[in-house]
């Protein structure tokens, strides 16, 4: 085996194992850390494919942004040791069916797609062109996706607070709101 194959195998195993641990962990902080490992390993796969820009975005936006917001939300609500309730057999069965259906759709799609090598030369990455594309609002602009990403970060923060916070507001919180 070559070094690239070993690294690919390592990153793939980390992604698969930590993905499973993320959704099966009953402790919320551990699930967030497992998610961090998944996102960092995915960026490692992007680096192996020579997609440095996409890998950097993966690291900064997802691993550095969303996961850090989730972890801060958990720590700020001081429910580090919170455990989720055990999952019943009905939810497990429906989850397994959804996973199997998703795997079948993914495998069929990959097998039906005709992958063809491109004869085009690689496009040179120019920083001025990347900057104009990132700030542009036209056809090839990315200003709108950046706005959507900011909404995604806010939604991740709110969702993490909702998940991390136990129950409703306490009596002192409701009395403070009335005053």
N, C-alpha and C positions, 0 to 999 in steps of 0.2 A: 504494500500500500504506500502511496505517496503521502507527503505531508499535507497536501490539499485535501486528499480523501479523508485523512484522519481528522483534520480540523472540521470538515463538513460533517462527518459522523458525530464528532463531539458536540458541535453546535446543534445538530438535529436532535440528538438524544436530550440535550438540555432543554430545547424548546418543547419537545413532546412530554418529557417527565414533569417539567415545571408547569406546563399548561394544565396537565391533569391535576397536579397538586394545587394549582390556583383555584380550580373550581371545586375541588373536594375538601380543601382545608376548612376546618370549622373555626379557626382563629383568624380574625380579619386582618391583623397585622402581618401574619405569616403569608396569607393569600396575596397581599400587596407586594411583599418581598419576592414571592415566587413570580408574580407578574413582572416585576423589575428584571428578574433573570431571563424571562422569556423575551422581553423587549431588547435587552442588551445582546442576547444570543442572535436574535433576528438581525440586529445591526451588524453583527459579526458575519452573518451570511451575506449581507449586502456588501460588506467590505471584500469578501472573497470573490464576489461577482464584479468587482471594480466599479461599484456604484457608490463612490465615496460621498457624493452629495446626499443621496437618499439615506445612506447609513448615518450621516451626521444629523439629518433631520430626524431620523428615528431615535437617535440618542438624545438630542436636545428637546424635541417636542414630547415624545412619548415617555421615554425613560426619565428624562430630566424634568419634564413638565407635569404630565398627568400623574405619574406614580408618586412624585414628590408631593403634589397637592393632596393625593389620597392619603399618604402617610401623615402629612401635617394635619389633615382633617381628623384622622384617627387619634393622633396625639393630642390635638387641641380639645377634643371632646372627652379625653381621658377614659377611654374604654379600650385600652390596649389588650386586656385579657378577655374581652368579650368573645363568647363562643356562639356560633350559629346553632340553631336547633338541628337535631338529626333529620336527615332527609328520609321520607317514607318510601315504601316500595313503589307506589304509584308514580311519584315524581322521578324516581330512578328509572323505571321502565319507559316512561315517556321521553326522558332525556336520552336513554340508550337508543330509542327509535329515531329521535331527531339526529343523533350523531351518525347512526347507520345511514339514514337517508341523505344527510349532507355528504358523507364519504362516497356514497354511490353516485350522487350528482357530480361531485368533484372528479372522481375517477373517470366517469363516462365523458365528461367534458374534456378532460385532458387527453383521453385516448381518441376522441373524435376530431380533435384539432390537428390540423396538418402544420407541423412546425417546419418552416423553410428557412434556410440560411439566407441572410441578406447580403447582396453583393455591394451594398453602399459602403462608402468609407465612413469611418467614425467622425462625428462632428466635433470640432475642437471647442472646448468650453472656454468662452470668453466672459470675464467677470462683468464687463459692461452689458453684454447681452443678458446674462443671468439677472443682473440688477434691474434692467428695464422690464424683463419678463415678470420678476417678482412684484414690482411696483405698478405694472400696467393693469389697466382695467378693460382692455380690448379683448380680442379673440384669444390671444395667447398670453393674457395677463393672469396673474395669480393673486391679485388683491382680494377678490371675493373669497377664494379658498382660505386665505389667512384670516379673514373675518369669521368664517365658519369655524376655523380651528380655535379662535378665541372663545366662541360660544361653546365649543366642545370642552375647553378647559374649565369654563364656568360651570357647565353641566356636570363635569366630573367632580368638581369641588362640592357642589350642592349634593350630588348623589352620595359622595363619600361621607358627608356630614349626616345625611339622613340615615345611611346604613350604620354608621358608627354610634349614633345617638340612640340610647335606649328609651323606649316609651315616649310619652308626650311631655309637655312642659310641666315642671314641678309646681307646687303650690306657690312658692316664693316668686317664680317667674310670672305666674298668672296674676298675682297680687301686684307685682311691679308694673305690669302692663296696664292694669286698671287705674293706677295712680297716674 
